[in-house]
């Protein structure tokens, strides 16, 4: 697959074993709560929209420096964090683990 320089740079922010582009990952939870289902549904909706735009996307990528995002659009360098019931403190802790130089967007489910 031919990647743009921006996509290659963004892909290199992710652990090598975790670079499954354009592949949806459903995170099965033990509790299967309504909040979890809303989170996974919103993640799938975002994934589909990004694919429809012709962008390359990673779902649940783990970054080289640590941290796991819900969605990473590597075509434009945007991390999307889906928020259902997390506290502001929890979201801020996640942000600290993300690579610098990328945009982080919170999406309400």
Buried (B, 14 or more C-beta within 10 A) or exposed (E): EEBEEEBEBBBEBBEEEBBEBBEBBEEEEEEEEEEBEBBBEBBBEBBEEBBEEEBBBBBBBBBEEEBBBBBBBBBBBBBBBBBBEBEEEEEEEBEEEBBEEBEBEBBEB
